[in-house]
């Protein structure tokens, strides 16, 4: 039997955080990697731009300079606004994760990750839109990709990391699961004196006027200082809310921002661009994460944390996990042994996130009811110990082994909760 001729060991579709992280670790392992990215860097992506210590850990592991001089703004933790209260909660003090979060615009962030992968040895093909898989005629196994401009890149393994729309997953007939949560997020940048704020600010109640008197809007909001003269101001809403899909989100953001203090500068004349929105695919909303030679990472596999809407950390973590498994698989001869290694990827994902994401699905179902969200805000915020527990739970920041009683409780809950 004649073995197929390959252009690389792995083809990666998409050079966002998941794709670039996968490519970096594959290249570090000595594999040849081709990355196809439909856009040209730098390019914009809709995001809150805030990174928790989970994402910072991945940046540090890749050798990326996270200093202020390198263009990052560090933050101490989360400032929560709601129920007439203002509560500042530092990131948990853990050995497993850094003590700080970061902020950086996705326009710079994604470019930096792609260049880091490139320096490690990955080939980055920008303005290269992938349209279809190349399949083995006999087995149906994915053996590479075809691009819009007619090129073909062949490899024994393909990594799908093309984000929330993940058209390549659809080409593989991997459909979105309707029983998984979905969110939407809208944001806008404003020139603001608050641009150097070193706390990530989360608003649990959005009012379109005076709090407690005017209308309470569905969803939650954020204000993140970018350190560059601007702030990222946005909001999100979950499909567990009755208002999902029935709300003009741009108008909703405008009304909330208009009710904020004028001295913060969030007025139309200070906006540096339009309001932009994107979907947040949560809780493993697309499966299988591996089949027929193709693995899904990050948003393409619906890996946004349902608890807090964070996607970058999980894109980078799943990319690193995928790279480790692919490197082991490619070291095996083609056939059953290689396939067995690759089939371990979904199992590792379920072990790592499965129980926690199930808890997250239950959580977003509960807070989709305004009465529950109001109860949690009014009666939870006044209790610092409870809020410390909630921060660890919602941000998924615990010591993997040992830790304090909160860590052990959260880890225990995640272990006994079934992945689905």
C-alpha positions as CSV (number, residue, x, y, z in Angstrom):
1,X,0.0,0.0,0.0
2,X,1.3,3.4,-1.0
3,X,1.4,5.9,2.0
4,X,0.0,9.3,1.3
5,X,2.3,12.3,0.8
6,X,1.8,14.9,3.5
7,X,2.7,18.6,3.6
8,X,3.0,18.6,7.4
9,X,2.4,16.5,10.5
10,X,-0.6,18.7,11.4
11,X,-2.8,21.2,9.8
12,X,-4.5,23.8,12.1
13,X,-7.6,25.7,11.0
14,X,-7.7,29.1,12.6
15,X,-5.0,31.2,14.3
16,X,-7.0,32.5,17.3
17,X,-5.8,31.7,20.8
18,X,-6.7,28.0,20.5
19,X,-5.1,27.5,17.1
20,X,-2.0,29.5,17.8
21,X,-1.4,27.8,21.2
22,X,-1.9,24.4,19.6
23,X,0.6,25.3,16.8
24,X,3.1,26.6,19.3
25,X,3.2,23.4,21.4
26,X,3.2,21.2,18.4
27,X,6.2,23.1,16.9
28,X,7.9,22.9,20.3
29,X,7.5,19.1,20.2
30,X,9.3,19.1,16.8
31,X,6.3,18.6,14.5
32,X,5.8,20.4,11.3
33,X,2.6,22.5,11.5
34,X,0.7,24.5,8.9
35,X,-1.9,27.0,10.2
36,X,-4.6,28.4,7.9
37,X,-6.0,31.8,9.1
38,X,-8.8,33.4,7.0
39,X,-7.9,37.0,8.1
40,X,-4.7,39.1,8.0
41,X,-3.1,40.1,11.3
42,X,-3.6,42.3,13.1
43,X,-7.4,41.7,13.1
44,X,-10.2,42.5,15.5
45,X,-12.2,40.0,17.5
46,X,-15.2,40.7,19.8
47,X,-14.2,40.1,23.4
48,X,-14.1,41.6,26.8
49,X,-10.2,41.5,26.5
50,X,-9.9,40.5,30.2
51,X,-7.7,37.5,31.0
52,X,-8.0,35.7,34.3
53,X,-5.0,34.0,36.0
54,X,-5.9,30.8,34.1
55,X,-5.0,32.4,30.8
56,X,-2.0,34.2,32.2
57,X,-0.6,30.8,33.2
58,X,-0.7,29.7,29.6
59,X,1.0,32.9,28.4
60,X,3.8,32.4,31.0
61,X,4.3,28.8,29.9
62,X,4.8,30.0,26.3
63,X,7.5,32.4,27.4
64,X,5.5,35.5,26.6
65,X,6.5,38.7,28.4
66,X,3.4,39.9,30.4
67,X,4.9,43.2,31.7
68,X,3.5,46.6,31.4
69,X,6.4,47.6,29.2
70,X,5.4,44.8,26.8
71,X,1.9,46.3,26.4
72,X,-0.1,44.5,29.1
73,X,-2.3,46.0,31.9
74,X,-2.3,43.8,35.0
75,X,-5.3,43.6,37.3
76,X,-5.7,42.6,40.9
77,X,-9.1,40.8,40.7
78,X,-12.8,41.4,40.2
79,X,-14.8,44.4,41.3
80,X,-18.5,43.5,41.6
81,X,-21.2,46.0,41.3
82,X,-24.8,45.1,42.2
83,X,-27.5,45.3,44.8
84,X,-26.4,48.8,45.7
85,X,-22.9,47.4,46.7
86,X,-19.4,47.7,45.4
87,X,-17.1,44.7,46.3
88,X,-13.5,44.3,45.3
89,X,-12.3,40.7,45.4
90,X,-8.6,39.9,44.7
91,X,-7.8,36.8,42.6
92,X,-7.3,33.8,44.8
93,X,-3.8,33.3,46.3
94,X,-2.9,29.9,44.7
95,X,0.3,28.1,43.9
96,X,-1.2,26.7,40.7
97,X,-1.9,30.0,39.0
98,X,-0.4,33.5,38.9
99,X,-1.7,36.1,41.3
100,X,-2.8,38.6,38.6
101,X,-5.0,38.9,35.5
102,X,-4.2,40.9,32.4
103,X,-6.0,43.0,29.8
104,X,-5.0,43.4,26.1
105,X,-7.0,44.1,23.0
106,X,-7.6,41.0,20.9
107,X,-6.2,42.8,17.9
108,X,-2.8,42.8,19.5
109,X,-3.3,39.6,21.6
110,X,-4.1,37.2,18.7
111,X,-1.3,38.7,16.6
112,X,1.2,38.1,19.4
113,X,0.2,34.5,19.9
114,X,0.4,33.8,16.2
115,X,3.9,35.3,15.9
116,X,4.9,33.3,19.0
117,X,3.8,30.1,17.2
118,X,5.6,31.2,14.1
119,X,8.8,31.8,15.9
120,X,8.5,28.3,17.3
121,X,8.4,26.9,13.8
122,X,4.8,26.9,12.7
123,X,3.9,28.0,9.2
124,X,1.2,30.7,9.4
125,X,-0.8,31.2,6.1
126,X,-2.9,34.4,6.5
127,X,-5.8,35.3,4.3
128,X,-6.3,31.6,3.7
129,X,-9.9,30.5,4.1
130,X,-10.4,26.7,4.5
131,X,-13.6,25.5,2.8
132,X,-13.6,21.7,2.9
133,X,-11.8,18.7,4.4
134,X,-9.7,16.3,2.3
135,X,-10.9,12.8,3.1
136,X,-9.4,9.4,2.5
137,X,-11.7,7.9,-0.1
138,X,-11.6,4.5,1.5
139,X,-12.0,5.3,5.2
140,X,-13.5,8.8,5.2
141,X,-10.7,9.9,7.5
142,X,-9.8,13.7,7.3
143,X,-6.4,13.9,5.6
144,X,-6.1,17.7,5.3
145,X,-7.9,20.8,4.0
146,X,-8.8,22.6,0.8
147,X,-8.7,26.4,0.7
148,X,-10.9,28.9,-1.0
149,X,-8.0,29.8,-3.4
150,X,-7.7,26.2,-4.5
151,X,-4.7,25.0,-2.4
152,X,-4.6,21.7,-0.6
153,X,-2.7,21.1,2.6
154,X,-2.4,17.4,3.6
155,X,-1.6,16.1,7.1
156,X,-2.4,12.9,9.1
157,X,-4.1,15.1,11.8
158,X,-6.2,18.2,11.5
159,X,-7.0,20.6,14.4
160,X,-10.1,22.7,14.1
161,X,-9.8,26.0,15.8
162,X,-11.9,28.4,13.7
163,X,-13.9,30.0,16.5
164,X,-17.5,30.2,17.4
165,X,-18.9,30.0,13.9
166,X,-16.6,27.0,13.1
167,X,-17.6,26.5,9.5
168,X,-15.1,23.7,9.2
169,X,-16.9,21.8,12.0
170,X,-20.1,22.1,10.0
171,X,-18.2,20.8,6.9
172,X,-17.4,17.8,9.1
173,X,-21.1,17.5,10.0
174,X,-20.5,18.3,13.7
175,X,-23.6,20.1,14.7
176,X,-24.2,22.4,17.6
177,X,-26.0,20.8,20.6
178,X,-29.2,22.7,21.4
179,X,-29.1,21.4,25.0
180,X,-26.1,23.5,25.8
181,X,-26.0,27.1,26.9
182,X,-25.2,29.9,24.5
183,X,-24.5,33.5,25.2
184,X,-24.0,36.7,23.2
185,X,-21.7,39.6,24.1
186,X,-21.6,43.1,22.7
187,X,-18.9,45.7,23.4
188,X,-17.6,49.1,22.5
189,X,-14.3,51.0,23.2
190,X,-14.4,54.5,24.6
191,X,-11.7,57.0,25.4
192,X,-12.0,57.3,29.2
193,X,-10.2,58.5,32.3
194,X,-10.8,55.0,33.7
195,X,-8.5,53.4,31.2
196,X,-5.9,52.6,33.9
197,X,-8.3,50.9,36.2
198,X,-6.5,47.8,37.5
199,X,-9.6,45.8,38.5
200,X,-11.9,43.9,36.1
201,X,-15.4,45.4,36.8
202,X,-18.5,43.3,36.6
203,X,-22.0,44.7,36.9
204,X,-24.6,42.2,38.0
205,X,-27.5,44.6,37.5
206,X,-27.9,46.8,34.4
207,X,-30.3,49.7,34.8
208,X,-31.3,52.1,32.0
209,X,-31.7,54.9,34.5
210,X,-31.5,55.4,38.3
211,X,-30.9,52.0,40.0
212,X,-34.0,50.6,41.7
213,X,-36.4,53.0,40.0
214,X,-36.0,52.6,36.3
215,X,-36.0,49.4,34.2
216,X,-33.7,46.5,35.0
217,X,-32.1,45.2,31.8
218,X,-31.5,41.5,31.2
219,X,-27.9,40.4,31.4
220,X,-24.7,41.5,33.0
221,X,-22.1,44.2,32.1
222,X,-18.4,44.9,32.3
223,X,-16.0,47.8,32.3
224,X,-12.4,46.9,31.6
225,X,-9.7,49.5,31.5
226,X,-7.3,48.9,28.6
227,X,-4.4,51.0,29.8
228,X,-4.1,52.7,26.4
229,X,-6.5,55.6,27.0
230,X,-9.6,53.5,26.3
231,X,-12.0,51.2,28.2
232,X,-13.8,48.2,26.9
233,X,-17.5,48.5,27.9
234,X,-19.8,45.6,27.2
235,X,-22.6,43.3,28.2
236,X,-23.6,39.7,27.9
237,X,-26.8,37.7,28.0
238,X,-27.5,34.0,28.2
239,X,-30.0,31.9,26.2
240,X,-31.5,30.8,29.5
241,X,-33.0,34.3,29.8
242,X,-36.4,34.9,28.4
243,X,-35.0,38.0,26.8
244,X,-32.5,36.1,24.7
245,X,-33.0,36.6,21.0
246,X,-35.8,39.2,21.6
247,X,-33.6,42.1,22.6
248,X,-31.9,44.9,20.6
249,X,-28.5,44.4,22.2
250,X,-26.9,47.5,20.7
251,X,-29.7,49.6,22.0
252,X,-29.5,47.8,25.4
253,X,-25.8,48.7,25.7
254,X,-26.5,52.3,24.7
255,X,-29.2,52.6,27.4
256,X,-27.0,51.1,30.1
257,X,-24.0,53.2,29.2
258,X,-26.1,56.4,29.1
259,X,-27.1,55.8,32.7
260,X,-23.4,55.6,33.9
261,X,-21.7,58.7,35.3
262,X,-20.9,61.2,32.6
263,X,-17.4,61.9,33.9
264,X,-16.4,58.3,33.0
265,X,-16.5,59.4,29.4
266,X,-18.7,56.7,28.0
267,X,-20.5,59.0,25.6
268,X,-20.9,58.6,21.8
269,X,-18.3,61.3,21.0
270,X,-15.6,59.3,22.9
271,X,-16.4,56.0,21.2
272,X,-13.4,54.8,19.1
273,X,-15.5,52.4,17.0
274,X,-18.9,50.8,16.5
275,X,-20.6,48.4,18.9
276,X,-19.7,44.8,17.9
277,X,-21.2,41.5,19.0
278,X,-20.4,37.8,19.0
279,X,-21.8,34.5,20.2
280,X,-20.3,32.6,23.2
281,X,-20.6,28.8,22.6
282,X,-20.6,27.3,26.1
283,X,-20.3,24.0,28.0
284,X,-19.1,21.7,25.2
285,X,-21.9,22.7,22.8
286,X,-20.3,20.9,19.9
287,X,-19.2,17.3,19.9
288,X,-17.5,14.9,19.2
289,X,-14.3,16.7,20.0
290,X,-12.4,14.0,18.1
291,X,-13.4,11.8,15.2
292,X,-11.8,10.6,11.9
293,X,-8.5,12.5,12.3
294,X,-9.9,15.9,13.3
295,X,-9.8,17.5,16.8
296,X,-11.8,20.5,18.0
297,X,-10.3,23.1,20.3
298,X,-11.5,26.2,22.0
299,X,-14.7,27.9,20.8
300,X,-15.0,25.4,17.9
301,X,-15.7,22.8,20.5
302,X,-17.9,25.0,22.6
303,X,-15.4,25.4,25.4
304,X,-16.4,28.8,26.8
305,X,-16.9,28.5,30.6
306,X,-20.7,28.8,31.3
307,X,-20.0,30.2,34.7
308,X,-18.3,33.4,33.6
309,X,-18.2,33.6,29.8
310,X,-14.4,33.1,29.7
311,X,-13.2,31.5,26.5
312,X,-9.5,32.5,26.0
313,X,-8.1,30.4,28.8
314,X,-10.0,27.3,27.7
315,X,-9.0,27.8,24.1
316,X,-5.3,27.9,25.1
317,X,-5.6,25.0,27.6
318,X,-7.4,22.8,25.2
319,X,-4.9,23.7,22.5
320,X,-2.1,22.6,24.8
321,X,-3.9,19.4,25.7
322,X,-4.6,18.7,22.0
323,X,-0.9,19.3,21.1
324,X,0.3,16.9,23.7
325,X,-2.0,14.1,22.5
326,X,-1.3,14.8,18.8
327,X,2.5,14.7,19.4
328,X,2.1,11.3,21.1
329,X,-0.1,10.0,18.3
330,X,2.1,11.1,15.4
331,X,5.0,9.4,17.1
332,X,3.1,6.1,16.6
333,X,2.8,4.4,13.2
334,X,-0.4,5.1,11.3
335,X,-3.1,2.7,12.2
336,X,-4.9,1.4,15.3
337,X,-2.3,2.5,17.8
338,X,-2.3,6.1,16.6
339,X,-6.1,6.2,16.5
340,X,-6.3,4.9,20.1
341,X,-4.1,7.8,21.3
342,X,-6.1,10.4,19.4
343,X,-9.4,9.0,20.9
344,X,-8.0,9.8,24.3
345,X,-8.5,13.6,23.6
346,X,-12.3,13.7,24.4
347,X,-11.7,11.6,27.5
348,X,-9.0,14.1,28.8
349,X,-11.4,17.0,28.1
350,X,-14.2,15.3,30.0
351,X,-11.9,14.5,32.9
352,X,-10.6,18.1,33.0
353,X,-13.8,20.1,32.4
354,X,-16.8,17.8,32.1
355,X,-18.1,17.8,35.6
356,X,-17.4,21.5,36.0
357,X,-19.2,22.4,32.8
358,X,-22.2,20.4,33.9
359,X,-22.3,22.5,37.1
360,X,-22.0,25.5,34.8
361,X,-25.1,24.5,32.8
362,X,-27.1,24.1,36.0
363,X,-25.9,27.5,37.2
364,X,-26.8,29.4,34.0
365,X,-30.3,27.7,34.0
366,X,-30.8,29.0,37.5
367,X,-29.6,32.6,37.0
368,X,-31.6,32.8,33.8
369,X,-34.6,33.6,36.0
370,X,-34.4,37.3,37.1
371,X,-35.8,36.5,40.5
372,X,-32.9,34.1,41.2
373,X,-30.3,36.5,40.0
374,X,-31.8,39.3,42.1
375,X,-31.9,37.0,45.2
376,X,-28.2,36.1,44.7
377,X,-27.2,39.7,44.2
378,X,-29.0,41.2,47.1
379,X,-28.3,38.4,49.6
380,X,-25.0,37.0,48.4
381,X,-22.8,40.1,48.0
382,X,-23.0,41.2,51.7
383,X,-21.2,37.9,52.7
384,X,-17.5,38.1,52.0
385,X,-16.8,34.4,52.7
386,X,-19.6,33.3,50.3
387,X,-18.4,35.7,47.6
388,X,-14.8,34.4,47.9
389,X,-16.2,30.9,47.4
390,X,-18.2,32.2,44.4
391,X,-15.2,33.8,42.8
392,X,-13.2,30.6,43.0
393,X,-16.1,28.6,41.6
394,X,-17.1,31.0,38.8
395,X,-13.5,31.7,37.7
396,X,-12.5,28.0,38.1
397,X,-9.5,29.0,40.2
398,X,-8.7,26.3,42.8
399,X,-5.6,24.3,43.8
400,X,-5.9,21.1,41.8
401,X,-4.7,19.1,44.8
402,X,-5.1,20.0,48.4
403,X,-5.8,23.7,48.9
404,X,-8.3,25.0,51.4
405,X,-11.8,23.8,52.3
406,X,-13.3,25.8,49.4
407,X,-10.9,24.3,46.9
408,X,-11.6,20.8,48.1
409,X,-15.4,21.3,48.0
410,X,-15.4,22.8,44.5
411,X,-13.0,20.1,43.1
412,X,-15.1,17.4,44.8
413,X,-18.3,18.7,43.3
414,X,-16.7,18.8,39.8
415,X,-15.4,15.2,40.2
416,X,-18.7,13.7,41.3
417,X,-20.8,15.6,38.8
418,X,-21.1,13.6,35.5
419,X,-19.8,15.0,32.3
420,X,-22.4,14.9,29.5
